[in-house]
Amino acid sequence: MAFSDYKHISQVQQQFQIIAQEECFLVAQEMEPPAQFLAEFRFNQQHFDMYASEGARSELIILPFLREVYKSYASQYELWIQKSLNCNENLRGTPDYLLATRSELGKRVLAMPLLIAVEAKQNNFEEGWGQCLAELVAAQILNGDPQRPVYGIVTDGKRWEFGKLVNKLFVENSESYNVDHVTYLFGALYTLFGLL
């Protein structure tokens, strides 16, 4: 079954016996992004319809934020875009973005996936979380360590939501972040990457 076939968190919960709850596990402070990043982001806001399509959101908002935060962690992790994960018949597909430990074999080899980001298609966060949780289950199985947390992000570019899976417990962060508050969003992403 493809990740995109999972349309709701409850579908994944029932199939894999996962308990879900909400709490504020991500305590983030405001953090000023680099001036060059802010200038580029403001330019995009002024000159592009950033929400015109999935491609626009991805290229003008989602990837630039992930990439900017990733720069501080590039020596430890690999950032993958559209990298296939094949866990088993029930868990296969291509996450939008994936952060994994850096492989000793080089940048073409996927090591342990630790963070998965999914774009909420047509702003459907329910479906986005169904897909993301299925991808987190696959990451957990591939890692071979259910006690090691794997993290997820679901975003439509404007709103960013965070979650984590440890063993059979999925925790959705009770606070979401908005791209209109760049310093809070940047701080939240930086904090999340630091949890890995």
N, C-alpha and C positions, 0 to 999 in steps of 0.2 A: 504494500500500500504506500502510495506516495505521501510525503509530509503534507502536501496541499490538500489531500483528501480528508484530513482531520479538520473539521469545521468548528469545533467547540472544545473548550478545556474539558468538559465533562466526558466527552467521547474518549479522550486520552486517559482521563482518570479511571474510567471504568475498564478500559482495555488493559491498563498496566497497574491498576490498583494503587493509584496515587492520591494522597490526601492533599487538599488545597486549602490555603488560608491566606489572609491578608495581614501584613504588619509592616512597620516602617523599618526595614533592615538597612536601608541606604541613607545614612546621615551625611548630607553633602553641604558644603559651604560655598558661597559665591566664589568664583574664580575667574579672573580676567583672562580671556584668551589672548594670544599674541596679537600685536597691533596689525600685522600683515594679514592674519586670518580674519580679523574683524573688518578690515578694509575690503577684503575680497567678498565677505559675506554681505556687507552693506551694499557693495556694488551689485551683487546678484539680486538683492532685494529691490534695488532701484531700477534695474534694467531688464529683469526677467520675470515672467509669471511662474514663480517657483512651484506653484501647486497645480499647474496646467495638466500634468500627467504624472504617472509613476516614474517615468524616466527623468522628468524635471526634478521631482522631489529627491530622487536617488542621487542624481549628479550635482545638484545645486545645494542640497541641505544635508542629507544623511551621510553620504560618503565624506564630504569635507569635514564634518564634525568628528566622525569616527577616525578619519585619517589624522587629523590634527592632534587628537588625544593619543592616538597610537604612536606618534613620533616619540613620545617620552618612554615608551615601552618596547620599541622596535628591537632592542638587543635581546629581549626575552621571548617575544611572541612573533607570530606571523599573522598578518591580516589577509584573509582570503575573501575574494568577491566571486560569488556564484561557483563555489567549490562543492562538488557532489559528495554526499555522504551515503554510503551503502552499508547499513548495519545488518539488516535481514529483510525478509519479504514484507514485513509490516512497517519497516522504518527505512525508507530510502527517499532520496530526492536531493534538491539543491538549495541550501539556505542562501538567503540574499547576501549575508555577511557572516564571517566566521573568524573568531580569534582563537588561535591554537598556540600551544607551546612550540618553540622553535625546534625543528628536527635536526639531529646531528648529521643527517644525510643531505641537508641543504633545503633551499626554499621551495623546491618542487614536491617535497614529501610532507604530507599532512601528519602532524604528531597529535597530541592530545587536544581535542577541541574543548575550550573552556567558556567561550562566550559566543552566543548566536544572536544575530539581529535580523528581524523580519519586518518587511514593510507591510503595514496594514493596508491590504488592497481595498480600494474604494472606502477608506477610513473605517473598515470593519475590524475593530479591535478584538471582538469575540473570536472571529475566524483567525485573526493574526495570532492570538494566544493559543488556539488549538494547534495550529501549525508549529508555532515556536516550542510549545511543550513537547510535542512529538519529536522535534529535533533535539531538544534537551535530553529526552530519554535515550535517543540514539547516541548522543555524545557521551552520556553516562555509561552506556554499555560498551562503547568503543574504548573508553578510558579504562575500563576494568576496575574502577574504584567508585562504588556508589556513595561513599562517604565524602568524596571530594566534590564540593559544590560546582555546579555548572550554572552559568548565568544567561539570561535572555533579555532582549530588548524588543519591544514591538512599538513601531512608530509610523505615523503618517507624514512625518517631516515636521509637523507643527507640534503635536503632542508626543511625548516619549514616556513609555511605561517600562518598568523593570521587574524582573522576577528571578528566582533562583530555585534550583532543584537539588536537594540533598537526600540521597537514598529514595524513599517513597514520599517525601514531603516537598510540595511545591509551594513557595511563598511568593505572593505577588506584592510588590512594594505598594503600600497604601497611598503614597504620594507620587504623582506624575509631574513631569517637567515640560515646560513650554518653550519653544524656540524664540518666542518674543522676549523671554528673559534669558538672554544668551549666557550671562555669567552664572546663573543657577544651573542651566543645562550643562554648560561646560564643566562646572564643578561636580555635578552628579556623574557625568561620564568619566571624569578623571578619578573620582572616588571608586566607581565601579571597576575600572581597570585595575586599580590598586588592590582590590579584593582578590584578584586572581592569584 
